[in-house]
Amino acid sequence: MQDPLESVVNLLESYRGRDKVIRTLCYGSQLVGGVLSQRTGDSSQFGKSLLLFSAQLSHCRTVLRLFDDLSMAAYSQSYGLGATEQDKVLRWMSVLINVADQLYYPCEHIAWAADAELIKVKSDKWWTLCTGLWGLSLLLGTLRSLRIILTLRRKAQKCRQAAQDDGREDGVTVTVDIQRQIWGEFLNVLSSLADLSNAIHWMPPGFLWAGRFPHWLVGLMGTFSSLIGMLQMCSSDQTASV
């Protein structure tokens, strides 16, 4: 069994793991800070400090994403038009998700550069475009996961029926594997919906509930999504090591 300290070190040494940790701390700080800042006295001041800390962590992630374009481009190129995907709906959903994700990065870079006064443009419209692309990706990802869940449920039912007709006992094992996949997609849906609620909050005022979330609610949604991401990453790492 791996030492807990060694597990944390290994997690922080990878870019993906470090980003998950920073994201969780960022939203967790915003959650606690949002709650404490509504109180009076020292708790309120500490809450405001946590909100500032959260903002700095968010800025840190933005800077680190300056180097994500090539990895995203490589992934999009490897997937292409999804020739290996049999379901045409899933294929085009995945392609559109990749396009939205790919366009997100240069838009965010321009917005960051504008805020840093490296270029003379207004950052507002670029941040709005970033948020819109992120929200589109999350919405499509949610619909994609829901379709996968429906497909897997039909597949599980067919496997159970075929096993019963043939008198085989391996149907249970296959069904358990499918249920595990369904659970993973269900977590994807929950995570995407939590992030989508925040994405809508960050849109310009007048769009649905844009600008209406208090700090603690943004932190709650982000923490919930981040913890799901951490859980999924740890589960995939454990599966890969088996």
C-alpha positions as CSV (number, residue, x, y, z in Angstrom):
1,M,0.0,0.0,0.0
2,Q,1.4,3.4,-1.0
3,D,2.4,5.8,1.7
4,P,-0.1,8.8,2.0
5,L,2.7,11.4,1.8
6,E,4.1,9.7,-1.3
7,S,0.6,9.7,-2.9
8,V,0.3,13.4,-2.3
9,V,3.8,14.1,-3.7
10,N,3.0,12.0,-6.8
11,L,-0.3,13.9,-7.2
12,L,1.4,17.3,-7.0
13,E,4.3,16.3,-9.4
14,S,1.9,15.8,-12.3
15,Y,0.4,18.9,-14.0
16,R,-3.1,17.3,-14.1
17,G,-2.9,16.4,-10.4
18,R,-1.6,19.8,-9.3
19,D,-4.3,21.6,-11.3
20,K,-7.0,19.5,-9.6
21,V,-5.5,20.4,-6.1
22,I,-5.3,24.1,-6.9
23,R,-8.8,24.1,-8.3
24,T,-10.2,22.4,-5.2
25,L,-8.3,24.8,-2.9
26,C,-9.5,27.7,-5.0
27,Y,-13.2,26.9,-4.8
28,G,-12.9,25.6,-1.2
29,S,-11.4,28.9,-0.1
30,Q,-14.2,30.8,-1.9
31,L,-16.8,28.6,-0.2
32,V,-15.4,29.2,3.3
33,G,-14.5,32.8,2.6
34,G,-17.9,33.5,1.3
35,V,-19.6,32.2,4.4
36,L,-17.2,33.9,6.8
37,S,-17.2,37.3,5.0
38,Q,-21.0,37.6,5.7
39,R,-20.2,37.6,9.5
40,T,-18.8,40.4,11.6
41,G,-15.5,40.8,13.4
42,D,-12.4,38.8,12.8
43,S,-14.3,36.1,11.0
44,S,-15.3,38.6,8.3
45,Q,-11.7,39.8,7.8
46,F,-10.4,36.2,7.5
47,G,-13.2,35.4,5.1
48,K,-12.2,38.3,2.9
49,S,-8.6,37.1,3.0
50,L,-9.7,33.6,1.8
51,L,-11.6,35.2,-1.0
52,L,-8.4,37.1,-2.1
53,F,-6.4,33.8,-1.8
54,S,-9.0,32.1,-4.0
55,A,-8.7,34.9,-6.6
56,Q,-4.9,34.4,-6.6
57,L,-5.2,30.7,-7.1
58,S,-7.7,31.3,-10.0
59,H,-5.2,33.7,-11.6
60,C,-2.5,31.0,-11.1
61,R,-4.6,28.5,-13.1
62,T,-5.2,31.0,-15.8
63,V,-1.4,31.6,-16.2
64,L,-0.7,27.9,-16.2
65,R,-3.3,27.4,-19.0
66,L,-1.1,29.6,-21.3
67,F,0.7,26.4,-22.1
68,D,-2.3,24.1,-22.7
69,D,-3.0,24.9,-26.4
70,L,-0.6,22.4,-27.9
71,S,-1.8,19.5,-25.7
72,M,-5.4,20.3,-26.5
73,A,-4.6,20.6,-30.2
74,A,-2.8,17.2,-30.1
75,Y,-5.9,15.7,-28.5
76,S,-8.3,17.3,-31.0
77,Q,-6.0,16.1,-33.9
78,S,-5.9,12.5,-32.5
79,Y,-9.7,12.4,-32.3
80,G,-10.3,14.2,-35.6
81,L,-13.8,13.7,-36.8
82,G,-14.3,10.7,-34.6
83,A,-14.1,8.1,-37.3
84,T,-13.9,5.3,-34.7
85,E,-17.0,6.4,-32.9
86,Q,-20.0,4.4,-34.1
87,D,-22.7,6.7,-32.7
88,K,-22.9,9.7,-35.1
89,V,-24.6,11.9,-32.4
90,L,-21.8,11.2,-29.9
91,R,-19.2,11.7,-32.6
92,W,-20.4,15.2,-33.5
93,M,-21.0,16.2,-29.9
94,S,-17.4,15.2,-29.2
95,V,-16.1,17.2,-32.2
96,L,-18.0,20.3,-31.1
97,I,-16.7,19.9,-27.6
98,N,-13.2,19.8,-28.9
99,V,-13.8,22.9,-31.1
100,A,-15.2,24.8,-28.1
101,D,-12.3,23.8,-25.9
102,Q,-9.7,24.6,-28.5
103,L,-11.2,28.1,-29.1
104,Y,-11.4,28.7,-25.3
105,Y,-7.6,28.9,-24.8
106,P,-6.7,31.7,-27.2
107,C,-9.7,33.7,-26.1
108,E,-8.6,33.4,-22.5
109,H,-5.0,34.3,-23.4
110,I,-6.2,37.5,-25.0
111,A,-8.4,38.3,-22.0
112,W,-5.5,37.6,-19.6
113,A,-3.1,39.7,-21.7
114,A,-5.6,42.6,-21.8
115,D,-5.9,42.5,-18.0
116,A,-2.1,42.4,-17.7
117,E,-2.0,45.5,-20.0
118,L,0.2,43.6,-22.5
119,I,-2.2,44.5,-25.3
120,K,-4.5,47.4,-25.6
121,V,-7.9,45.8,-25.9
122,K,-10.8,45.6,-23.5
123,S,-10.9,42.2,-21.7
124,D,-14.6,42.1,-20.9
125,K,-15.9,40.7,-24.2
126,W,-13.1,38.2,-24.3
127,W,-13.9,36.9,-20.8
128,T,-17.5,36.7,-21.9
129,L,-16.6,34.7,-25.0
130,C,-14.4,32.4,-22.8
131,T,-17.3,31.8,-20.4
132,G,-19.7,31.2,-23.3
133,L,-17.3,28.6,-24.9
134,W,-16.8,26.9,-21.5
135,G,-20.6,26.8,-20.9
136,L,-21.2,25.4,-24.4
137,S,-18.6,22.7,-23.8
138,L,-20.2,21.8,-20.5
139,L,-23.7,21.7,-21.9
140,L,-22.6,19.4,-24.8
141,G,-20.6,17.3,-22.4
142,T,-23.7,16.8,-20.2
143,L,-25.8,15.8,-23.2
144,R,-23.1,13.5,-24.4
145,S,-22.9,11.7,-21.0
146,L,-26.7,11.4,-20.8
147,R,-26.7,9.7,-24.2
148,I,-23.9,7.4,-23.2
149,I,-25.8,6.5,-20.1
150,L,-28.9,5.6,-22.1
151,T,-26.8,3.5,-24.5
152,L,-25.1,1.7,-21.7
153,R,-28.4,0.9,-20.0
154,R,-29.7,-0.7,-23.2
155,K,-26.5,-2.6,-23.5
156,A,-26.7,-3.9,-19.9
157,Q,-30.2,-5.0,-20.5
158,K,-29.3,-6.9,-23.7
159,C,-26.3,-8.6,-21.9
160,R,-28.5,-9.7,-19.0
161,Q,-31.1,-11.1,-21.4
162,A,-28.5,-12.8,-23.6
163,A,-26.9,-14.4,-20.5
164,Q,-30.3,-15.7,-19.3
165,D,-31.2,-17.1,-22.6
166,D,-27.9,-18.9,-22.9
167,G,-27.7,-20.0,-19.3
168,R,-24.4,-18.2,-18.8
169,E,-23.2,-16.7,-15.5
170,D,-20.9,-14.1,-17.0
171,G,-23.8,-11.7,-17.5
172,V,-23.5,-10.4,-13.9
173,T,-19.8,-9.5,-14.4
174,V,-20.4,-7.7,-17.6
175,T,-23.4,-5.8,-16.1
176,V,-21.2,-4.7,-13.1
177,D,-18.6,-3.3,-15.5
178,I,-21.3,-1.4,-17.4
179,Q,-22.8,-0.1,-14.2
180,R,-19.4,1.2,-13.2
181,Q,-19.2,3.1,-16.6
182,I,-22.7,4.4,-16.0
183,W,-21.7,5.7,-12.6
184,G,-18.7,7.4,-14.1
185,E,-20.9,9.2,-16.7
186,F,-23.4,10.1,-14.0
187,L,-20.6,11.8,-12.0
188,N,-19.6,13.6,-15.2
189,V,-23.2,15.0,-15.5
190,L,-23.2,16.2,-11.9
191,S,-19.8,17.8,-12.3
192,S,-20.7,19.5,-15.6
193,L,-24.0,20.8,-14.3
194,A,-22.3,22.3,-11.2
195,D,-19.7,24.1,-13.4
196,L,-22.4,25.1,-15.9
197,S,-24.3,26.9,-13.1
198,N,-21.2,28.9,-12.3
199,A,-20.6,29.6,-16.0
200,I,-24.0,31.1,-16.3
201,H,-23.4,33.2,-13.2
202,W,-20.3,34.7,-14.9
203,M,-22.2,35.7,-18.0
204,P,-23.3,39.3,-18.5
205,P,-26.2,40.5,-16.3
206,G,-29.6,39.6,-17.7
207,F,-28.7,36.1,-18.9
208,L,-30.7,33.7,-16.7
209,W,-29.2,33.9,-13.2
210,A,-26.0,35.7,-14.3
211,G,-24.4,37.6,-11.4
212,R,-26.8,36.4,-8.8
213,F,-24.7,33.8,-7.0
214,P,-23.1,34.8,-3.7
215,H,-19.4,33.9,-3.2
216,W,-20.2,30.9,-1.1
217,L,-22.6,29.4,-3.7
218,V,-20.0,29.7,-6.4
219,G,-17.5,28.1,-4.1
220,L,-19.9,25.3,-3.2
221,M,-20.6,24.4,-6.9
222,G,-16.9,24.6,-7.8
223,T,-15.8,22.5,-4.8
224,F,-18.5,19.9,-5.6
225,S,-17.3,19.7,-9.2
226,S,-13.6,19.6,-8.1
227,L,-14.1,16.8,-5.6
228,I,-15.8,14.7,-8.3
229,G,-12.8,15.4,-10.5
230,M,-10.4,14.4,-7.8
231,L,-12.4,11.2,-7.1
232,Q,-12.5,10.3,-10.8
233,M,-8.7,10.9,-11.3
234,C,-7.8,8.8,-8.2
235,S,-10.1,6.0,-9.4
236,S,-8.6,6.0,-12.9
237,D,-5.1,5.9,-11.5
238,Q,-5.9,3.0,-9.3
239,T,-7.5,1.2,-12.2
240,A,-4.4,1.8,-14.4
241,S,-2.1,0.5,-11.7
242,V,-4.0,-2.8,-11.3
